[in-house]
C-alpha cells in the first residue's frame, strides 16, 4: 500500500499512516494534509497491491471512510460498490 498524489496537490506535505498486515484480509490507512488548505477535485488517494494466496473467488471492498474538513463538518464520502475478483 502506498500514498498517491491527491492530498499532495500544490506541493503540500502529508503524513501517511497504515496498519495491519493483511493476513486477516483487513488493513487501514490514513492521510493528513499538513497545511491549512484542503485538497479538492479528483485524484488517487492510495494504491493497494494484492497477492493471491489461493485460487478462488474474493471480494474487495472499502468498508469505511472519514473526511475531516477545515473548520466545518465534512460529509462522509460515498463508498464505491464492492467488486469481485476470481483467481485462477
C-alpha positions as MATLAB code, in Angstrom:
seq = 'XXXXXXXXXXXXXXXXXXXXXXXXXXXXXXXXXXXXXXXXXXXXXXXXXXXXXXXXXXXXXXXXXXXXXXXXXXXXXXXXXXXXXXXX';
ca = [
       0.000    0.000    0.000;
       1.319    3.425   -0.872;
       0.170    7.031   -0.770;
      -0.628    8.692   -4.069;
      -0.854   12.340   -5.169;
      -4.365   13.605   -4.269;
      -3.509   15.250   -0.932;
      -0.119   16.483   -2.183;
      -1.736   18.965   -4.598;
       0.118   22.288   -4.958;
       3.212   20.759   -3.291;
       1.574   20.168    0.109;
       3.320   17.877    2.577;
       1.354   14.993    4.053;
       1.523   12.418    6.816;
       0.639    8.884    5.711;
      -0.009    6.005    8.108;
      -1.066    2.412    7.622;
      -1.699   -0.543    9.874;
      -2.478   -4.219    9.564;
      -0.507   -6.860    7.754;
      -3.419   -8.020    5.600;
      -3.284  -11.602    6.918;
      -6.857  -11.290    8.187;
      -7.929   -9.600    4.960;
      -8.125   -6.130    6.521;
      -5.933   -3.059    6.786;
      -6.367    0.630    7.441;
      -4.703    3.766    6.134;
      -4.811    7.477    6.875;
      -3.585   10.598    5.102;
      -3.319   14.030    6.686;
      -2.589   17.139    4.629;
      -0.129   19.185    6.723;
      -1.252   22.672    5.757;
      -4.247   24.935    6.268;
      -5.802   24.442    2.857;
      -7.843   21.495    1.704;
      -7.496   19.340   -1.369;
     -10.235   19.257   -3.966;
     -11.030   17.765   -7.326;
     -10.187   14.292   -8.498;
      -7.140   12.138   -7.905;
      -5.829    8.983   -6.335;
      -5.507    8.817   -2.534;
      -3.705    5.481   -2.216;
      -2.903    2.344   -4.122;
      -3.134   -1.179   -2.799;
      -1.361   -4.217   -4.196;
      -2.786   -7.668   -3.517;
      -1.036  -11.019   -3.567;
      -3.170  -14.093   -4.197;
      -2.565  -16.951   -1.778;
      -5.018  -19.423   -3.350;
      -7.340  -19.849   -6.312;
     -10.980  -18.911   -5.867;
     -13.403  -16.034   -5.565;
     -12.769  -12.956   -3.447;
     -14.391   -9.604   -2.862;
     -12.631   -6.270   -2.418;
     -14.492   -3.513   -0.590;
     -13.901   -0.206    1.112;
     -15.672   -0.601    4.458;
     -15.412    2.991    5.640;
     -14.014    6.448    5.017;
     -13.993    9.631    7.057;
     -13.305   13.169    5.885;
     -12.093   15.896    8.205;
     -12.935   19.385    6.974;
     -11.259   22.721    7.627;
     -13.432   24.419   10.238;
     -16.622   22.637    9.221;
     -18.026   19.150    9.484;
     -17.302   17.360    6.235;
     -19.922   14.957    4.877;
     -18.979   11.293    4.757;
     -17.795   10.358    1.276;
     -19.799    7.876   -0.770;
     -18.239    4.415   -0.780;
     -17.744    2.551   -4.025;
     -19.532   -0.739   -4.588;
     -17.525   -3.877   -3.759;
     -16.018   -5.690   -6.694;
     -15.489   -9.391   -7.259;
     -12.169  -10.988   -8.133;
     -11.688  -14.521   -9.454;
      -8.208  -16.033   -9.004;
      -7.350  -18.915  -11.354;
];
